[in-house]
Every structure is written in structure tokens, then in C-alpha cells.
Amino acid sequence: MSEEKNLKLEEENAAIAPVSTDASVAPVQAKAAVAEDADDDRDEGPAFSLDSGADEELPEEIKQKLEKNKQARAKKKLVKKRKKRAARTVKVGNAYINATYNNTMVTLADANGDVISWASAGMAGFKGAKKATPYAAQIITKIAVQKAKEEYGLQEVSVFVSGVGTGREAAIRALNANGLEVSAIKDTTPVPHNGCRPKKPRRV
């Protein structure tokens, strides 16, 4: 019996023995690392500056995403084999900017309204809340303008802005910064004229 008691005492002492400091510190360090990663995810990319010109190149991540999209489109074209159209030039066109609370979309069209290039924040690789930032609007405007200038020789645009998102001003400034002459700006945001009857007040 005494031997059994001694064994039990030894087991209890082993269970009560303090854990080494290294093991207790490790989870704390892991939590700190997770918190730092979460802070990094919250960053909305580089700060948007009004003076940022067209000379700056696109970020590497966005370049890689655009390259992948190009390759995918090239594969589809090989399968379809369309007839080649004669290259046309569009020197004067329209720019349509749709700036919502969640996204920004830029569409460049000719005088008839036929789309020649477009870009959206999601297409450029932005996700979540970052899609509605002025920085995202600046980047997508640059993408759309580059394509329109290379393929169609676009030089001058009339701008039609719709929506009240944060990217509307940044997109207009980026059009000018990337070498397009802005001849007119018109706000086409729809405004209600007391047409719809409001909902009844909520009873709590």
C-alpha cells in the first residue's frame, strides 16, 4: 500500500510542477503575430495623393493579375478565331464613372456610346472595403485610359459621373493626369423628386 501511495504522490507533484517559461511565452508571441497580420490586412494600400501623376507604374500585384487575364483572353480568342477588324481611331469619346459606396467602375466609349475600354476595382485585384477607395479609382482609371490610348488613340473625353462614392473625384483627376483632355463634366446621379411613398415608421 505504501508503494501505491508514493506513486500517487509523485504523479500529483508532476502535475502541479510549474510549466517552463518558454512554453508560456510562445502562445503570447503567436497572438501578437496574428494581431500584426490583422493590422496589415486593414491597410488600404498606399495613401492617395492628388498630385500623383501618370509617370508612376502600376503595382506589381495588379500587373500580374492583368497579365493572367490577358493570357486567359488570348486562349479564348485562339479557340473562337474571329475575323480581324480594321483598326479604327477614336480621338474624342465619353468617360462614364460609376462611383458607389462599395465599388468604382470606369468605362470609356466613343461618341456613339460603343465601349472601347473599361475597368473596375474588382478587376484590378482590390477586395472588400478597398474597392471603394480613391486609390483604387486612380489605378483603374489608369488601366482603362492606357488601353483606350494604345488601341484607339483616345485624346479627349466628356465625363459623366454617377454615384456618391469616394472614388469619383479621384477618377476624374486621374483621367487628366493620364493624358486625356477633359472637355466637360456632368453629374448624372439620379435624384428622387418625391416620387415614392416612404415606409411607415418602425414600431418598437
VENFENFEN-V978175 format. One line per field, one symbol per residue. burial: + if it has 16 or more other ideal C-beta (glycine too) atoms within 10 Angstrom, else -. A space follows every 50 residues. Layout:
BEGIN
burial: ???
END
This chain:
BEGIN
burial: -----------------------------------------------+-- -+---------+--++-----------------------+--++++++++ --++++++++-----++++++-++++---++++++++++++++++++++- -+-+--+-+++++-+++++++++++-++-+-------------------- ----
END
